[in-house]
Amino acid sequence: MKIVMLGAPGAGKGTQAKMIAKKCDIPHISTGDIFRENIKNGTPLGAKAKTYMDKGLLVPDELVCDLVVDRIQQDDCKNGYILDGFPRTIPQAQALEDALTKIGQKLDYAIDIEVPDENIIRRMSGRRSCPKCGAIYHVVNNPPKKEGICDVCGTELVFRADDKEETVRNRLDVYHTQTQPLIDFYKERGVLQEVDGTKSMDDVFGQIVSIIF
């Protein structure tokens, strides 16, 4: 099962990707994790990526694609994988498609979690994060047991700058310009599946499970 997760920032694609990965027993792969892993292990690709990141530059599409393709050829991906956060643009999607063709693979599904912008803004403005263990809560939908304190490690929760309304609106603008065209790209290839992301987390998961099984 080879899946790409699509959706605006805050649509819940990372959460759903982890749940699907667990159910299907396949790895959940995010580009951030790949970067960190390669840099930590001092791989040649990691060293290349670090030269861009150290200068505050975006890692070029070709290099990101090389890192992803290197990752999906590892042993734990033999039964499939879920890509989360890549591709983000049409050039990245084309580079991935070309690379997969070369190794005799193709995607089974591109799953788009559809959530209106206003819902996302409300959802993200209520998010609180643990700076220590990374756990994420929501003041309405998923509050911690003790207000303002992480259930997992007891650290005080924070309201991240990138969850503020103005920042979220900017991120959504970028998404609609750069990433939303991927929906048409994967629709043309017959692999796009859209789910209603305004439902509860379990309902969204149920929709995805009914698609892939």
Contacts in CASP RR format, 6 or more apart in sequence:
PFRMAT RR
TARGET T0000
AUTHOR 0000-0000-0000
METHOD contacts of the structure
MODEL  1
MKIVMLGAPGAGKGTQAKMIAKKCDIPHISTGDIFRENIKNGTPLGAKAK
TYMDKGLLVPDELVCDLVVDRIQQDDCKNGYILDGFPRTIPQAQALEDAL
TKIGQKLDYAIDIEVPDENIIRRMSGRRSCPKCGAIYHVVNNPPKKEGIC
DVCGTELVFRADDKEETVRNRLDVYHTQTQPLIDFYKERGVLQEVDGTKS
MDDVFGQIVSIIF
1 24 0 8 1.000
1 26 0 8 1.000
1 79 0 8 1.000
1 80 0 8 1.000
1 108 0 8 1.000
1 109 0 8 1.000
1 212 0 8 1.000
2 72 0 8 1.000
2 80 0 8 1.000
2 81 0 8 1.000
2 105 0 8 1.000
2 106 0 8 1.000
2 107 0 8 1.000
2 108 0 8 1.000
2 109 0 8 1.000
3 17 0 8 1.000
3 20 0 8 1.000
3 81 0 8 1.000
3 82 0 8 1.000
3 83 0 8 1.000
3 107 0 8 1.000
3 108 0 8 1.000
3 109 0 8 1.000
3 110 0 8 1.000
3 111 0 8 1.000
3 212 0 8 1.000
4 82 0 8 1.000
4 83 0 8 1.000
4 86 0 8 1.000
4 87 0 8 1.000
4 107 0 8 1.000
4 109 0 8 1.000
4 110 0 8 1.000
4 111 0 8 1.000
4 186 0 8 1.000
5 13 0 8 1.000
5 14 0 8 1.000
5 16 0 8 1.000
5 17 0 8 1.000
5 82 0 8 1.000
5 83 0 8 1.000
5 84 0 8 1.000
5 85 0 8 1.000
5 111 0 8 1.000
5 113 0 8 1.000
6 13 0 8 1.000
6 110 0 8 1.000
6 111 0 8 1.000
6 112 0 8 1.000
6 113 0 8 1.000
6 179 0 8 1.000
6 182 0 8 1.000
6 183 0 8 1.000
6 186 0 8 1.000
7 13 0 8 1.000
7 112 0 8 1.000
7 113 0 8 1.000
7 114 0 8 1.000
7 115 0 8 1.000
7 175 0 8 1.000
7 179 0 8 1.000
8 115 0 8 1.000
8 117 0 8 1.000
8 120 0 8 1.000
8 172 0 8 1.000
8 175 0 8 1.000
8 176 0 8 1.000
8 179 0 8 1.000
9 120 0 8 1.000
9 124 0 8 1.000
9 168 0 8 1.000
9 171 0 8 1.000
9 172 0 8 1.000
9 175 0 8 1.000
10 115 0 8 1.000
10 120 0 8 1.000
10 123 0 8 1.000
10 124 0 8 1.000
11 113 0 8 1.000
11 114 0 8 1.000
11 115 0 8 1.000
11 120 0 8 1.000
11 197 0 8 1.000
12 113 0 8 1.000
12 115 0 8 1.000
12 197 0 8 1.000
12 204 0 8 1.000
13 84 0 8 1.000
13 85 0 8 1.000
13 111 0 8 1.000
13 113 0 8 1.000
14 28 0 8 1.000
14 30 0 8 1.000
14 84 0 8 1.000
15 201 0 8 1.000
16 111 0 8 1.000
16 113 0 8 1.000
16 201 0 8 1.000
16 204 0 8 1.000
16 205 0 8 1.000
16 208 0 8 1.000
17 28 0 8 1.000
17 30 0 8 1.000
17 82 0 8 1.000
17 84 0 8 1.000
18 28 0 8 1.000
19 205 0 8 1.000
20 28 0 8 1.000
20 82 0 8 1.000
20 205 0 8 1.000
20 208 0 8 1.000
20 209 0 8 1.000
20 212 0 8 1.000
21 27 0 8 1.000
21 28 0 8 1.000
21 82 0 8 1.000
23 209 0 8 1.000
24 79 0 8 1.000
24 80 0 8 1.000
24 82 0 8 1.000
24 212 0 8 1.000
25 79 0 8 1.000
26 76 0 8 1.000
26 77 0 8 1.000
26 79 0 8 1.000
26 80 0 8 1.000
26 81 0 8 1.000
26 82 0 8 1.000
27 76 0 8 1.000
27 77 0 8 1.000
27 80 0 8 1.000
27 81 0 8 1.000
27 82 0 8 1.000
28 81 0 8 1.000
28 82 0 8 1.000
28 84 0 8 1.000
29 68 0 8 1.000
29 71 0 8 1.000
29 72 0 8 1.000
29 77 0 8 1.000
29 81 0 8 1.000
29 82 0 8 1.000
29 83 0 8 1.000
29 84 0 8 1.000
30 84 0 8 1.000
30 85 0 8 1.000
30 86 0 8 1.000
31 64 0 8 1.000
31 67 0 8 1.000
31 68 0 8 1.000
31 85 0 8 1.000
31 86 0 8 1.000
34 67 0 8 1.000
34 68 0 8 1.000
34 71 0 8 1.000
35 46 0 8 1.000
35 49 0 8 1.000
35 53 0 8 1.000
35 59 0 8 1.000
35 67 0 8 1.000
38 45 0 8 1.000
38 46 0 8 1.000
38 49 0 8 1.000
38 67 0 8 1.000
39 46 0 8 1.000
39 47 0 8 1.000
39 49 0 8 1.000
39 50 0 8 1.000
39 53 0 8 1.000
45 63 0 8 1.000
45 66 0 8 1.000
45 67 0 8 1.000
45 70 0 8 1.000
46 67 0 8 1.000
48 63 0 8 1.000
49 59 0 8 1.000
49 63 0 8 1.000
49 64 0 8 1.000
49 67 0 8 1.000
52 58 0 8 1.000
52 59 0 8 1.000
52 60 0 8 1.000
52 63 0 8 1.000
53 59 0 8 1.000
61 89 0 8 1.000
61 91 0 8 1.000
61 92 0 8 1.000
61 95 0 8 1.000
62 95 0 8 1.000
64 86 0 8 1.000
64 92 0 8 1.000
65 92 0 8 1.000
65 95 0 8 1.000
65 96 0 8 1.000
65 99 0 8 1.000
66 99 0 8 1.000
68 83 0 8 1.000
68 86 0 8 1.000
68 96 0 8 1.000
68 99 0 8 1.000
69 96 0 8 1.000
69 99 0 8 1.000
69 100 0 8 1.000
69 103 0 8 1.000
71 77 0 8 1.000
72 80 0 8 1.000
72 81 0 8 1.000
72 83 0 8 1.000
72 105 0 8 1.000
73 103 0 8 1.000
86 92 0 8 1.000
86 96 0 8 1.000
87 93 0 8 1.000
87 95 0 8 1.000
87 96 0 8 1.000
87 182 0 8 1.000
88 178 0 8 1.000
88 179 0 8 1.000
88 182 0 8 1.000
89 178 0 8 1.000
89 179 0 8 1.000
89 181 0 8 1.000
89 182 0 8 1.000
90 181 0 8 1.000
90 182 0 8 1.000
90 185 0 8 1.000
93 182 0 8 1.000
93 185 0 8 1.000
93 186 0 8 1.000
97 106 0 8 1.000
97 107 0 8 1.000
97 189 0 8 1.000
100 106 0 8 1.000
100 107 0 8 1.000
107 186 0 8 1.000
107 189 0 8 1.000
107 191 0 8 1.000
108 191 0 8 1.000
108 212 0 8 1.000
109 191 0 8 1.000
109 192 0 8 1.000
109 193 0 8 1.000
109 211 0 8 1.000
109 212 0 8 1.000
110 182 0 8 1.000
110 186 0 8 1.000
110 189 0 8 1.000
110 191 0 8 1.000
110 192 0 8 1.000
110 193 0 8 1.000
111 193 0 8 1.000
111 194 0 8 1.000
111 195 0 8 1.000
111 208 0 8 1.000
111 211 0 8 1.000
112 183 0 8 1.000
112 186 0 8 1.000
112 192 0 8 1.000
112 193 0 8 1.000
112 194 0 8 1.000
112 195 0 8 1.000
113 195 0 8 1.000
113 197 0 8 1.000
113 204 0 8 1.000
114 194 0 8 1.000
114 195 0 8 1.000
114 196 0 8 1.000
114 197 0 8 1.000
114 198 0 8 1.000
115 123 0 8 1.000
115 197 0 8 1.000
115 198 0 8 1.000
116 198 0 8 1.000
117 169 0 8 1.000
117 172 0 8 1.000
119 198 0 8 1.000
120 168 0 8 1.000
120 172 0 8 1.000
121 165 0 8 1.000
121 168 0 8 1.000
121 169 0 8 1.000
121 172 0 8 1.000
123 138 0 8 1.000
123 141 0 8 1.000
124 163 0 8 1.000
124 168 0 8 1.000
125 163 0 8 1.000
125 164 0 8 1.000
125 165 0 8 1.000
125 168 0 8 1.000
126 138 0 8 1.000
126 139 0 8 1.000
126 140 0 8 1.000
126 159 0 8 1.000
126 163 0 8 1.000
127 136 0 8 1.000
127 137 0 8 1.000
127 138 0 8 1.000
127 159 0 8 1.000
127 160 0 8 1.000
127 163 0 8 1.000
128 136 0 8 1.000
128 137 0 8 1.000
128 138 0 8 1.000
128 139 0 8 1.000
128 144 0 8 1.000
128 148 0 8 1.000
128 157 0 8 1.000
128 158 0 8 1.000
128 159 0 8 1.000
129 135 0 8 1.000
129 136 0 8 1.000
129 137 0 8 1.000
129 157 0 8 1.000
129 158 0 8 1.000
129 159 0 8 1.000
129 160 0 8 1.000
129 163 0 8 1.000
130 136 0 8 1.000
130 137 0 8 1.000
130 150 0 8 1.000
130 152 0 8 1.000
130 153 0 8 1.000
130 154 0 8 1.000
130 155 0 8 1.000
130 157 0 8 1.000
130 158 0 8 1.000
131 155 0 8 1.000
131 158 0 8 1.000
132 150 0 8 1.000
132 153 0 8 1.000
132 155 0 8 1.000
133 150 0 8 1.000
133 152 0 8 1.000
133 153 0 8 1.000
133 155 0 8 1.000
135 150 0 8 1.000
135 151 0 8 1.000
135 152 0 8 1.000
135 153 0 8 1.000
136 142 0 8 1.000
137 143 0 8 1.000
137 144 0 8 1.000
137 150 0 8 1.000
137 151 0 8 1.000
137 157 0 8 1.000
144 150 0 8 1.000
144 151 0 8 1.000
144 157 0 8 1.000
145 151 0 8 1.000
148 156 0 8 1.000
148 157 0 8 1.000
149 155 0 8 1.000
149 156 0 8 1.000
149 157 0 8 1.000
150 156 0 8 1.000
150 157 0 8 1.000
161 167 0 8 1.000
162 168 0 8 1.000
162 171 0 8 1.000
183 192 0 8 1.000
183 194 0 8 1.000
186 192 0 8 1.000
193 208 0 8 1.000
193 211 0 8 1.000
195 204 0 8 1.000
195 207 0 8 1.000
195 208 0 8 1.000
195 211 0 8 1.000
196 203 0 8 1.000
196 204 0 8 1.000
196 207 0 8 1.000
197 204 0 8 1.000
199 207 0 8 1.000
END
